[in-house]
Amino acid sequence: MRAEYDFSKSIKNPYAKSLKKQITLSVEVEAIDFFVKLARELDIPYQNLINLYLLDCVRTNHHLSAESLVTAR
């Protein structure tokens, strides 16, 4: 291994925006059970399914209604 590396001619990773970020999230058991069951039917990991669902919400500009937020509590 070199003592020093020259990064002066390096370029930014063009795929950096598509990288995933690992987080910790508290989710109701009912919601996890729903995605686990659906993921089994689709034969994909439930974490991927949740990610796809959230991306779909972002891309379709989906917003929760005030009523659904109150009912969810």
Gaussian input, Z-matrix of N, CA and C with variables (Angstrom, degrees):
# hf/3-21g

backbone

0 1
 N
 C     1     B1
 C     2     B2     1     A1
 N     3     B3     2     A2     1     D1
 C     4     B4     3     A3     2     D2
 C     5     B5     4     A4     3     D3
 N     6     B6     5     A5     4     D4
 C     7     B7     6     A6     5     D5
 C     8     B8     7     A7     6     D6
 N     9     B9     8     A8     7     D7
 C    10    B10     9     A9     8     D8
 C    11    B11    10    A10     9     D9
 N    12    B12    11    A11    10    D10
 C    13    B13    12    A12    11    D11
 C    14    B14    13    A13    12    D12
 N    15    B15    14    A14    13    D13
 C    16    B16    15    A15    14    D14
 C    17    B17    16    A16    15    D15
 N    18    B18    17    A17    16    D16
 C    19    B19    18    A18    17    D17
 C    20    B20    19    A19    18    D18
 N    21    B21    20    A20    19    D19
 C    22    B22    21    A21    20    D20
 C    23    B23    22    A22    21    D21
 N    24    B24    23    A23    22    D22
 C    25    B25    24    A24    23    D23
 C    26    B26    25    A25    24    D24
 N    27    B27    26    A26    25    D25
 C    28    B28    27    A27    26    D26
 C    29    B29    28    A28    27    D27
 N    30    B30    29    A29    28    D28
 C    31    B31    30    A30    29    D29
 C    32    B32    31    A31    30    D30
 N    33    B33    32    A32    31    D31
 C    34    B34    33    A33    32    D32
 C    35    B35    34    A34    33    D33
 N    36    B36    35    A35    34    D34
 C    37    B37    36    A36    35    D35
 C    38    B38    37    A37    36    D36
 N    39    B39    38    A38    37    D37
 C    40    B40    39    A39    38    D38
 C    41    B41    40    A40    39    D39
 N    42    B42    41    A41    40    D40
 C    43    B43    42    A42    41    D41
 C    44    B44    43    A43    42    D42
 N    45    B45    44    A44    43    D43
 C    46    B46    45    A45    44    D44
 C    47    B47    46    A46    45    D45
 N    48    B48    47    A47    46    D46
 C    49    B49    48    A48    47    D47
 C    50    B50    49    A49    48    D48
 N    51    B51    50    A50    49    D49
 C    52    B52    51    A51    50    D50
 C    53    B53    52    A52    51    D51
 N    54    B54    53    A53    52    D52
 C    55    B55    54    A54    53    D53
 C    56    B56    55    A55    54    D54
 N    57    B57    56    A56    55    D55
 C    58    B58    57    A57    56    D56
 C    59    B59    58    A58    57    D57
 N    60    B60    59    A59    58    D58
 C    61    B61    60    A60    59    D59
 C    62    B62    61    A61    60    D60
 N    63    B63    62    A62    61    D61
 C    64    B64    63    A63    62    D62
 C    65    B65    64    A64    63    D63
 N    66    B66    65    A65    64    D64
 C    67    B67    66    A66    65    D65
 C    68    B68    67    A67    66    D66
 N    69    B69    68    A68    67    D67
 C    70    B70    69    A69    68    D68
 C    71    B71    70    A70    69    D69
 N    72    B72    71    A71    70    D70
 C    73    B73    72    A72    71    D71
 C    74    B74    73    A73    72    D72
 N    75    B75    74    A74    73    D73
 C    76    B76    75    A75    74    D74
 C    77    B77    76    A76    75    D75
 N    78    B78    77    A77    76    D76
 C    79    B79    78    A78    77    D77
 C    80    B80    79    A79    78    D78
 N    81    B81    80    A80    79    D79
 C    82    B82    81    A81    80    D80
 C    83    B83    82    A82    81    D81
 N    84    B84    83    A83    82    D82
 C    85    B85    84    A84    83    D83
 C    86    B86    85    A85    84    D84
 N    87    B87    86    A86    85    D85
 C    88    B88    87    A87    86    D86
 C    89    B89    88    A88    87    D87
 N    90    B90    89    A89    88    D88
 C    91    B91    90    A90    89    D89
 C    92    B92    91    A91    90    D90
 N    93    B93    92    A92    91    D91
 C    94    B94    93    A93    92    D92
 C    95    B95    94    A94    93    D93
 N    96    B96    95    A95    94    D94
 C    97    B97    96    A96    95    D95
 C    98    B98    97    A97    96    D96
 N    99    B99    98    A98    97    D97
 C   100   B100    99    A99    98    D98
 C   101   B101   100   A100    99    D99
 N   102   B102   101   A101   100   D100
 C   103   B103   102   A102   101   D101
 C   104   B104   103   A103   102   D102
 N   105   B105   104   A104   103   D103
 C   106   B106   105   A105   104   D104
 C   107   B107   106   A106   105   D105
 N   108   B108   107   A107   106   D106
 C   109   B109   108   A108   107   D107
 C   110   B110   109   A109   108   D108
 N   111   B111   110   A110   109   D109
 C   112   B112   111   A111   110   D110
 C   113   B113   112   A112   111   D111
 N   114   B114   113   A113   112   D112
 C   115   B115   114   A114   113   D113
 C   116   B116   115   A115   114   D114
 N   117   B117   116   A116   115   D115
 C   118   B118   117   A117   116   D116
 C   119   B119   118   A118   117   D117
 N   120   B120   119   A119   118   D118
 C   121   B121   120   A120   119   D119
 C   122   B122   121   A121   120   D120
 N   123   B123   122   A122   121   D121
 C   124   B124   123   A123   122   D122
 C   125   B125   124   A124   123   D123
 N   126   B126   125   A125   124   D124
 C   127   B127   126   A126   125   D125
 C   128   B128   127   A127   126   D126
 N   129   B129   128   A128   127   D127
 C   130   B130   129   A129   128   D128
 C   131   B131   130   A130   129   D129
 N   132   B132   131   A131   130   D130
 C   133   B133   132   A132   131   D131
 C   134   B134   133   A133   132   D132
 N   135   B135   134   A134   133   D133
 C   136   B136   135   A135   134   D134
 C   137   B137   136   A136   135   D135
 N   138   B138   137   A137   136   D136
 C   139   B139   138   A138   137   D137
 C   140   B140   139   A139   138   D138
 N   141   B141   140   A140   139   D139
 C   142   B142   141   A141   140   D140
 C   143   B143   142   A142   141   D141
 N   144   B144   143   A143   142   D142
 C   145   B145   144   A144   143   D143
 C   146   B146   145   A145   144   D144
 N   147   B147   146   A146   145   D145
 C   148   B148   147   A147   146   D146
 C   149   B149   148   A148   147   D147
 N   150   B150   149   A149   148   D148
 C   151   B151   150   A150   149   D149
 C   152   B152   151   A151   150   D150
 N   153   B153   152   A152   151   D151
 C   154   B154   153   A153   152   D152
 C   155   B155   154   A154   153   D153
 N   156   B156   155   A155   154   D154
 C   157   B157   156   A156   155   D155
 C   158   B158   157   A157   156   D156
 N   159   B159   158   A158   157   D157
 C   160   B160   159   A159   158   D158
 C   161   B161   160   A160   159   D159
 N   162   B162   161   A161   160   D160
 C   163   B163   162   A162   161   D161
 C   164   B164   163   A163   162   D162
 N   165   B165   164   A164   163   D163
 C   166   B166   165   A165   164   D164
 C   167   B167   166   A166   165   D165
 N   168   B168   167   A167   166   D166
 C   169   B169   168   A168   167   D167
 C   170   B170   169   A169   168   D168
 N   171   B171   170   A170   169   D169
 C   172   B172   171   A171   170   D170
 C   173   B173   172   A172   171   D171
 N   174   B174   173   A173   172   D172
 C   175   B175   174   A174   173   D173
 C   176   B176   175   A175   174   D174
 N   177   B177   176   A176   175   D175
 C   178   B178   177   A177   176   D176
 C   179   B179   178   A178   177   D177
 N   180   B180   179   A179   178   D178
 C   181   B181   180   A180   179   D179
 C   182   B182   181   A181   180   D180
 N   183   B183   182   A182   181   D181
 C   184   B184   183   A183   182   D182
 C   185   B185   184   A184   183   D183
 N   186   B186   185   A185   184   D184
 C   187   B187   186   A186   185   D185
 C   188   B188   187   A187   186   D186
 N   189   B189   188   A188   187   D187
 C   190   B190   189   A189   188   D188
 C   191   B191   190   A190   189   D189
 N   192   B192   191   A191   190   D190
 C   193   B193   192   A192   191   D191
 C   194   B194   193   A193   192   D192
 N   195   B195   194   A194   193   D193
 C   196   B196   195   A195   194   D194
 C   197   B197   196   A196   195   D195
 N   198   B198   197   A197   196   D196
 C   199   B199   198   A198   197   D197
 C   200   B200   199   A199   198   D198
 N   201   B201   200   A200   199   D199
 C   202   B202   201   A201   200   D200
 C   203   B203   202   A202   201   D201
 N   204   B204   203   A203   202   D202
 C   205   B205   204   A204   203   D203
 C   206   B206   205   A205   204   D204
 N   207   B207   206   A206   205   D205
 C   208   B208   207   A207   206   D206
 C   209   B209   208   A208   207   D207
 N   210   B210   209   A209   208   D208
 C   211   B211   210   A210   209   D209
 C   212   B212   211   A211   210   D210
 N   213   B213   212   A212   211   D211
 C   214   B214   213   A213   212   D212
 C   215   B215   214   A214   213   D213
 N   216   B216   215   A215   214   D214
 C   217   B217   216   A216   215   D215
 C   218   B218   217   A217   216   D216

   B1=1.4487
   B2=1.5220
   B3=1.3169
   B4=1.4622
   B5=1.5214
   B6=1.2983
   B7=1.4652
   B8=1.5238
   B9=1.3428
   B10=1.4731
   B11=1.5192
   B12=1.3267
   B13=1.4591
   B14=1.5185
   B15=1.3386
   B16=1.4605
   B17=1.5290
   B18=1.3341
   B19=1.4654
   B20=1.5262
   B21=1.3245
   B22=1.4624
   B23=1.5263
   B24=1.3242
   B25=1.4657
   B26=1.5259
   B27=1.3062
   B28=1.4656
   B29=1.5224
   B30=1.3174
   B31=1.4606
   B32=1.5266
   B33=1.3354
   B34=1.4551
   B35=1.5207
   B36=1.3164
   B37=1.4501
   B38=1.5310
   B39=1.3407
   B40=1.4719
   B41=1.5316
   B42=1.3255
   B43=1.4545
   B44=1.5248
   B45=1.3236
   B46=1.4679
   B47=1.5225
   B48=1.3291
   B49=1.4689
   B50=1.5248
   B51=1.3238
   B52=1.4615
   B53=1.5302
   B54=1.3127
   B55=1.4515
   B56=1.5218
   B57=1.2995
   B58=1.4609
   B59=1.5188
   B60=1.3129
   B61=1.4503
   B62=1.5204
   B63=1.3101
   B64=1.4561
   B65=1.5234
   B66=1.3407
   B67=1.4586
   B68=1.5263
   B69=1.3047
   B70=1.4583
   B71=1.5209
   B72=1.3123
   B73=1.4508
   B74=1.5134
   B75=1.3112
   B76=1.4649
   B77=1.5242
   B78=1.3169
   B79=1.4621
   B80=1.5239
   B81=1.3176
   B82=1.4612
   B83=1.5277
   B84=1.3188
   B85=1.4655
   B86=1.5274
   B87=1.2997
   B88=1.4767
   B89=1.5293
   B90=1.3396
   B91=1.4597
   B92=1.5285
   B93=1.3342
   B94=1.4621
   B95=1.5246
   B96=1.3218
   B97=1.4640
   B98=1.5298
   B99=1.3210
   B100=1.4647
   B101=1.5264
   B102=1.3404
   B103=1.4641
   B104=1.5299
   B105=1.3236
   B106=1.4676
   B107=1.5257
   B108=1.3248
   B109=1.4725
   B110=1.5318
   B111=1.3178
   B112=1.4652
   B113=1.5242
   B114=1.3193
   B115=1.4621
   B116=1.5257
   B117=1.3288
   B118=1.4782
   B119=1.5256
   B120=1.3356
   B121=1.4630
   B122=1.5285
   B123=1.3331
   B124=1.4622
   B125=1.5250
   B126=1.3276
   B127=1.4584
   B128=1.5366
   B129=1.3336
   B130=1.4675
   B131=1.5336
   B132=1.3223
   B133=1.4658
   B134=1.5301
   B135=1.3184
   B136=1.4656
   B137=1.5201
   B138=1.3432
   B139=1.4626
   B140=1.5293
   B141=1.3225
   B142=1.4662
   B143=1.5289
   B144=1.3257
   B145=1.4649
   B146=1.5294
   B147=1.3183
   B148=1.4730
   B149=1.5206
   B150=1.3279
   B151=1.4603
   B152=1.5292
   B153=1.3286
   B154=1.4671
   B155=1.5184
   B156=1.3265
   B157=1.4610
   B158=1.5329
   B159=1.3165
   B160=1.4621
   B161=1.5250
   B162=1.3292
   B163=1.4675
   B164=1.5243
   B165=1.3398
   B166=1.4579
   B167=1.5319
   B168=1.3280
   B169=1.4691
   B170=1.5229
   B171=1.3270
   B172=1.4666
   B173=1.5239
   B174=1.3199
   B175=1.4737
   B176=1.5190
   B177=1.3244
   B178=1.4649
   B179=1.5245
   B180=1.3364
   B181=1.4690
   B182=1.5308
   B183=1.3283
   B184=1.4612
   B185=1.5221
   B186=1.2989
   B187=1.4662
   B188=1.5203
   B189=1.3196
   B190=1.4586
   B191=1.5163
   B192=1.3119
   B193=1.4615
   B194=1.5188
   B195=1.3128
   B196=1.4658
   B197=1.5260
   B198=1.3258
   B199=1.4699
   B200=1.5277
   B201=1.3219
   B202=1.4589
   B203=1.5192
   B204=1.3127
   B205=1.4675
   B206=1.5195
   B207=1.3284
   B208=1.4513
   B209=1.5200
   B210=1.3231
   B211=1.4547
   B212=1.5341
   B213=1.3333
   B214=1.4572
   B215=1.5200
   B216=1.2910
   B217=1.4524
   B218=1.4688
   A1=108.95
   A2=117.28
   A3=121.47
   A4=111.51
   A5=115.94
   A6=120.87
   A7=110.34
   A8=115.96
   A9=120.97
   A10=109.54
   A11=115.48
   A12=122.10
   A13=108.87
   A14=116.68
   A15=121.70
   A16=108.97
   A17=115.98
   A18=121.38
   A19=112.44
   A20=117.87
   A21=121.20
   A22=112.67
   A23=117.90
   A24=120.53
   A25=112.10
   A26=117.24
   A27=120.39
   A28=111.11
   A29=115.31
   A30=120.61
   A31=108.34
   A32=115.76
   A33=120.65
   A34=110.15
   A35=115.52
   A36=121.54
   A37=109.11
   A38=118.90
   A39=120.43
   A40=112.81
   A41=117.09
   A42=121.18
   A43=112.19
   A44=117.58
   A45=121.35
   A46=112.26
   A47=117.87
   A48=120.08
   A49=112.10
   A50=117.02
   A51=119.45
   A52=112.38
   A53=117.95
   A54=120.45
   A55=110.28
   A56=115.22
   A57=120.41
   A58=109.58
   A59=115.41
   A60=121.58
   A61=108.07
   A62=116.20
   A63=120.43
   A64=109.47
   A65=116.06
   A66=121.59
   A67=109.48
   A68=115.62
   A69=120.98
   A70=106.76
   A71=116.35
   A72=121.43
   A73=109.37
   A74=116.95
   A75=120.66
   A76=108.93
   A77=115.48
   A78=121.39
   A79=108.40
   A80=116.11
   A81=121.26
   A82=110.42
   A83=116.48
   A84=122.47
   A85=110.41
   A86=117.11
   A87=121.52
   A88=111.25
   A89=116.80
   A90=120.75
   A91=110.75
   A92=116.47
   A93=120.03
   A94=110.12
   A95=117.27
   A96=121.30
   A97=111.30
   A98=116.36
   A99=121.24
   A100=110.63
   A101=116.12
   A102=119.84
   A103=112.13
   A104=117.98
   A105=120.99
   A106=109.64
   A107=117.01
   A108=121.10
   A109=110.71
   A110=116.39
   A111=120.50
   A112=110.96
   A113=116.95
   A114=120.90
   A115=111.38
   A116=116.43
   A117=120.08
   A118=110.48
   A119=116.20
   A120=120.55
   A121=111.29
   A122=116.23
   A123=121.54
   A124=112.71
   A125=116.33
   A126=123.30
   A127=112.78
   A128=115.03
   A129=121.17
   A130=107.80
   A131=118.05
   A132=119.88
   A133=111.20
   A134=116.50
   A135=119.51
   A136=112.53
   A137=117.34
   A138=118.94
   A139=110.58
   A140=116.76
   A141=120.49
   A142=110.73
   A143=115.71
   A144=120.03
   A145=111.01
   A146=116.57
   A147=120.19
   A148=109.76
   A149=117.27
   A150=121.04
   A151=111.19
   A152=116.85
   A153=120.64
   A154=111.49
   A155=116.22
   A156=120.23
   A157=110.60
   A158=116.78
   A159=120.28
   A160=111.24
   A161=117.35
   A162=120.34
   A163=111.19
   A164=116.45
   A165=120.01
   A166=110.35
   A167=117.08
   A168=120.56
   A169=111.01
   A170=116.30
   A171=120.73
   A172=110.38
   A173=116.07
   A174=120.48
   A175=113.15
   A176=117.74
   A177=120.61
   A178=111.60
   A179=115.75
   A180=122.14
   A181=110.90
   A182=115.52
   A183=121.99
   A184=110.37
   A185=117.01
   A186=122.26
   A187=109.24
   A188=115.73
   A189=119.83
   A190=109.36
   A191=115.89
   A192=119.29
   A193=108.83
   A194=116.94
   A195=121.45
   A196=110.29
   A197=116.94
   A198=121.48
   A199=110.79
   A200=117.82
   A201=119.63
   A202=111.54
   A203=116.99
   A204=119.64
   A205=111.06
   A206=117.49
   A207=121.41
   A208=110.72
   A209=116.95
   A210=122.21
   A211=111.55
   A212=116.12
   A213=120.47
   A214=113.11
   A215=118.23
   A216=120.91
   A217=109.31
   D1=138.41
   D2=179.78
   D3=-73.29
   D4=154.98
   D5=175.51
   D6=-72.26
   D7=-35.40
   D8=179.60
   D9=-138.88
   D10=150.45
   D11=176.19
   D12=-123.12
   D13=145.71
   D14=179.77
   D15=-100.54
   D16=110.07
   D17=178.90
   D18=-103.04
   D19=13.01
   D20=-175.61
   D21=-63.27
   D22=-26.61
   D23=-178.96
   D24=-105.01
   D25=13.76
   D26=-179.10
   D27=-76.83
   D28=158.90
   D29=177.60
   D30=-120.65
   D31=156.22
   D32=177.99
   D33=-67.19
   D34=149.78
   D35=177.37
   D36=-66.13
   D37=116.69
   D38=-178.49
   D39=-68.51
   D40=-14.41
   D41=-178.77
   D42=-101.38
   D43=7.13
   D44=-175.22
   D45=-58.04
   D46=-34.50
   D47=-179.47
   D48=-68.60
   D49=-24.11
   D50=-177.75
   D51=-92.22
   D52=3.95
   D53=178.34
   D54=-73.18
   D55=154.01
   D56=179.58
   D57=-97.24
   D58=155.00
   D59=177.34
   D60=-120.48
   D61=126.45
   D62=-179.77
   D63=-81.22
   D64=132.04
   D65=179.67
   D66=-134.58
   D67=165.85
   D68=171.54
   D69=-108.49
   D70=132.44
   D71=-174.13
   D72=-140.21
   D73=130.30
   D74=175.59
   D75=-87.49
   D76=122.77
   D77=-176.01
   D78=-129.38
   D79=139.40
   D80=178.32
   D81=-59.26
   D82=143.89
   D83=-179.94
   D84=-57.82
   D85=-39.95
   D86=179.98
   D87=-58.53
   D88=-41.20
   D89=-179.79
   D90=-68.46
   D91=-43.88
   D92=178.78
   D93=-62.20
   D94=-45.12
   D95=179.33
   D96=-57.64
   D97=-41.07
   D98=178.83
   D99=-59.93
   D100=-49.56
   D101=-177.62
   D102=-70.38
   D103=-34.95
   D104=177.62
   D105=-63.36
   D106=-45.28
   D107=-179.97
   D108=-63.10
   D109=-46.65
   D110=179.98
   D111=-65.18
   D112=-39.06
   D113=179.55
   D114=-63.72
   D115=-37.84
   D116=176.55
   D117=-62.19
   D118=-42.73
   D119=179.26
   D120=-63.02
   D121=-36.76
   D122=-178.18
   D123=-90.02
   D124=-6.93
   D125=-179.45
   D126=57.94
   D127=46.82
   D128=173.71
   D129=-134.82
   D130=156.90
   D131=177.69
   D132=-62.54
   D133=140.99
   D134=-176.75
   D135=-64.47
   D136=-29.84
   D137=177.61
   D138=-64.73
   D139=-39.48
   D140=176.97
   D141=-64.13
   D142=-40.07
   D143=179.41
   D144=-63.28
   D145=-44.18
   D146=177.99
   D147=-61.74
   D148=-42.98
   D149=178.57
   D150=-61.43
   D151=-43.75
   D152=178.23
   D153=-62.30
   D154=-40.02
   D155=179.00
   D156=-64.43
   D157=-45.24
   D158=179.53
   D159=-64.29
   D160=-40.75
   D161=176.93
   D162=-62.15
   D163=-39.62
   D164=177.62
   D165=-62.02
   D166=-40.93
   D167=177.03
   D168=-61.02
   D169=-42.01
   D170=179.50
   D171=-64.75
   D172=-48.64
   D173=-174.85
   D174=-69.53
   D175=-28.10
   D176=178.65
   D177=-96.20
   D178=3.75
   D179=178.81
   D180=57.05
   D181=41.71
   D182=-178.85
   D183=-73.48
   D184=131.37
   D185=177.55
   D186=-124.45
   D187=140.37
   D188=175.41
   D189=-73.86
   D190=144.85
   D191=175.70
   D192=-81.30
   D193=157.43
   D194=178.06
   D195=-60.23
   D196=-35.11
   D197=179.55
   D198=-63.37
   D199=-43.20
   D200=-178.14
   D201=-69.18
   D202=-30.25
   D203=177.25
   D204=-69.36
   D205=-39.35
   D206=179.06
   D207=-69.70
   D208=-40.99
   D209=-179.09
   D210=-67.54
   D211=-32.48
   D212=-177.37
   D213=-69.19
   D214=-22.99
   D215=-178.58
   D216=-77.71

